[in-house]
């Protein structure tokens, strides 16, 4: 089974970004991808770099044009799409991923839980903390979990996804500057300690205040690269997923079976 991650440079023209995404998606489909994940906030320039109330106008409901266009693609190609969007839900706004199944139906939504508030990532102004927990989406091609950007830096979330049976975790990110070593180390560690595949899909392109460096990659349950890193230009990252190998690693490294929940109580009482 093959999965793909799509990174491409975004402009301030949302429609053109969607056109680029659809065109690049066709490439992934031609190469045999069964599940495709886009970068964080894939159809927008990185507006959280600063505070601007007008940015809320770019948010969409899951019934909006972006999701509808991708639903048609998913159905026509018979693929699963992990679609990171700026979601509006009534009067609330989230940094979300909509999961579209091979029939073009919405299989569920994941909302980013750990929302940073640091220079150039002023996300708390725009996004409420995710309220859907850590869902695992059962798709035709495997059980999928999602960790958007900073969520990957909190190992509890990845552990929950593993305990719920996730085979693959997709990690859409929006990282700039020199942080590739940190992300590759953290994500490889999460894959090893939880016995699953993880694909990180990072933004790319030079915007007003940031240079997003791409370097998307996929690691297997032993932390080895099986795809990427990509470069700093528009790219389609491909990786082959072997479920028999996944089960072999879980037998050789039965880490989840050897957990001791009875002695982890301090995690619940710590501050």
C-alpha positions in Angstrom: 0.0 0.0 0.0 1.3 3.4 -0.9 0.8 6.7 0.9 1.8 10.2 -0.3 2.4 13.6 1.3 2.1 16.8 -0.8 4.0 20.0 -0.1 3.8 23.1 -2.2 4.3 26.8 -1.9 1.2 28.9 -1.1 0.3 32.3 -2.3 -2.4 34.7 -1.0 -4.7 33.6 -3.7 -6.7 30.8 -2.1 -8.2 29.7 -5.4 -4.8 29.3 -7.0 -3.6 27.3 -4.0 -6.5 24.9 -4.4 -5.8 24.6 -8.1 -2.2 23.7 -7.3 -3.3 21.2 -4.8 -5.7 19.4 -7.2 -3.1 19.3 -9.9 -0.5 17.9 -7.6 -3.0 15.4 -6.2 -3.3 14.0 -9.7 0.4 13.3 -9.7 0.1 11.4 -6.4 -2.8 9.3 -7.8 -0.9 8.5 -11.0 1.9 7.2 -8.9 -0.4 4.8 -7.1 -1.0 6.6 -3.8 -3.9 5.2 -1.7 -3.9 7.8 1.0 -2.8 11.4 0.5 -2.0 14.0 3.1 -1.5 17.7 2.5 0.6 20.2 4.5 -0.9 22.2 7.4 -3.5 24.8 6.3 -2.7 23.6 2.8 -4.8 26.1 0.8 -3.8 29.3 2.6 -0.7 31.4 3.1 0.6 31.3 6.7 -1.7 34.0 8.1 -1.0 33.2 11.8 2.4 34.9 11.5 0.7 38.0 12.8 -2.6 39.2 14.3 -5.2 40.2 11.7 -8.9 39.8 12.4 -9.7 39.7 8.6 -8.0 36.3 8.5 -11.2 34.8 10.0 -12.9 35.5 6.6 -10.7 32.7 5.1 -12.1 30.0 7.3 -14.5 27.4 5.8 -17.1 25.0 7.1 -16.7 21.4 6.1 -19.5 21.9 3.5 -17.5 24.7 1.8 -15.9 24.7 -1.6 -12.5 23.3 -0.6 -13.8 20.2 1.0 -16.4 19.7 -1.7 -13.8 19.9 -4.5 -11.6 17.3 -2.7 -14.5 15.0 -2.0 -15.1 14.8 -5.8 -11.4 13.9 -6.3 -11.4 11.3 -3.5 -14.5 9.6 -5.0 -13.2 9.7 -8.6 -9.8 8.3 -7.7 -11.0 5.9 -4.9 -8.4 7.3 -2.4 -8.4 8.6 1.1 -7.4 12.3 1.6 -6.2 13.9 4.8 -7.1 17.6 4.3 -5.8 20.2 6.8 -8.1 23.3 6.7 -8.9 26.4 8.7 -12.3 25.2 9.9 -15.3 27.3 11.0 -17.9 25.5 13.1 -20.6 28.1 14.0 -18.8 30.8 16.0 -15.7 28.6 16.7 -12.6 28.2 14.6 -10.1 25.3 14.5 -6.9 24.2 12.9 -8.4 20.9 11.6 -7.9 17.9 9.4 -10.9 16.5 7.5 -10.6 12.9 6.5 -12.2 11.9 3.2 -12.8 8.3 2.4 -12.6 6.5 -0.9 -16.3 7.2 -1.6 -15.8 10.9 -1.2 -17.6 11.0 2.2 -16.3 12.8 5.3 -15.0 10.0 7.5 -14.3 12.4 10.4 -12.5 15.4 11.7 -9.4 15.9 13.8 -8.8 19.3 15.5 -5.4 20.4 16.6 -5.2 20.2 20.4 -1.9 21.9 21.3 -2.1 25.4 20.0 1.1 27.5 20.2 1.4 31.2 20.8 4.9 32.3 19.8 6.3 34.9 17.4 5.2 34.2 13.8 2.9 31.4 15.1 0.2 33.5 16.8 -2.2 30.6 16.6 -4.2 31.1 19.9 -5.7 34.2 18.4 -7.3 32.1 15.6 -7.8 28.5 16.8 -9.6 27.1 19.7 -8.1 24.0 21.3 -9.3 20.8 19.6 -12.4 19.2 21.1 -12.5 15.8 19.4 -9.7 14.1 21.3 -7.5 11.7 19.4 -9.7 9.8 16.9 -8.5 6.9 14.8 -10.1 6.7 11.4 -10.8 3.3 10.0 -10.3 3.6 6.2 -10.2 1.1 3.4 -6.5 1.2 3.4 -5.7 1.1 7.1 -6.3 2.8 10.4 -5.2 6.4 10.4 -4.3 8.9 13.1 -3.4 12.5 12.8 -1.2 14.8 14.8 -1.1 18.4 13.5 2.3 20.2 14.0 2.8 20.8 17.8 0.6 17.8 18.7 3.6 15.7 17.7 5.7 17.2 20.5 3.4 15.7 23.1 4.0 12.0 23.1 0.8 11.2 25.0 -1.3 11.8 21.9 0.7 9.5 19.7 0.5 6.8 22.4 -3.3 7.1 22.6 -3.5 6.7 18.8 -1.3 3.6 19.0 -3.5 2.1 21.8 -6.5 2.7 19.6 -5.0 0.7 16.9 -3.6 3.3 14.4 -1.3 1.9 11.7 -0.2 5.2 10.3 0.0 8.7 11.7 0.0 11.7 9.4 1.7 14.8 10.8 0.9 18.0 8.7 3.2 20.8 9.9 4.2 24.4 9.1 7.8 24.6 10.2 10.4 27.2 9.2 14.0 28.0 10.1 16.4 25.3 11.3 14.2 22.7 13.0 14.4 19.6 10.7 16.7 17.7 13.1 14.3 18.2 16.0 11.2 17.1 14.0 12.9 14.1 12.5 14.2 13.0 15.9 10.9 13.5 17.7 8.8 11.8 15.0 11.2 8.9 14.7 11.0 8.4 18.5 7.2 8.4 18.4 7.2 5.8 15.7 9.6 3.5 17.5 7.9 3.7 20.9 4.5 3.2 19.5 5.1 0.7 16.7 3.6 2.6 13.8 4.4 4.5 10.6 4.5 8.3 10.7 4.5 10.6 7.7 5.4 14.3 8.3 4.2 16.7 5.6 5.7 20.1 6.0 4.9 23.4 4.3 7.3 24.8 1.7 8.0 28.2 0.1 9.2 31.6 1.0 6.5 33.9 2.5 6.7 37.4 3.9 8.3 36.5 7.2 9.2 32.8 7.0 10.9 30.4 4.7 9.2 27.0 5.1 11.7 24.4 4.3 9.6 21.3 3.3 11.8 18.3 4.0 8.8 16.0 4.4 9.6 12.4 5.3 8.1 9.1 6.4 9.6 6.7 9.0 8.7 3.1 9.8 8.1 1.6 13.2 11.9 1.2 13.7 12.5 4.9 13.0 14.1 4.4 9.7 13.4 6.7 6.7 11.3 5.0 4.1 10.5 8.2 2.2 12.2 11.5 1.9 13.3 13.9 3.2 12.0 15.9 0.2 13.7 19.1 -0.8 12.6 22.7 -0.4 10.5 22.8 -3.6 7.0 21.6 -4.5 7.1 17.8 -4.1 5.1 14.6 -3.8 6.5 12.3 -1.1 5.8 8.6 -1.6 6.2 5.7 0.9 5.3 2.0 0.8 3.5 0.7 3.8 3.9 -3.0 4.7 1.4 -4.2 7.2 3.1 -7.6 7.6 6.3 -5.8 8.5 4.3 -3.7 11.0 3.1 -6.8 12.8 6.6 -8.3 12.8 8.0 -5.2 14.5 5.2 -5.3 17.1 6.1 -8.9 17.9 9.8 -8.2 18.1 9.3 -5.0 20.1 6.2 -5.6 22.3 6.4 -2.2 23.9 2.7 -1.5 24.2 2.1 -4.9 25.8 4.7 -4.2 28.5 3.2 -0.9 29.6 2.6 -0.5 33.3 -0.4 1.9 33.6 -0.8 1.3 37.3 2.4 3.2 38.0 1.8 6.1 35.6 -0.6 7.9 37.9 1.7 10.9 38.3 1.0 11.8 34.7 -2.5 12.7 35.7 -1.6 14.7 38.8 1.4 16.5 37.4 1.3 20.2 36.4 
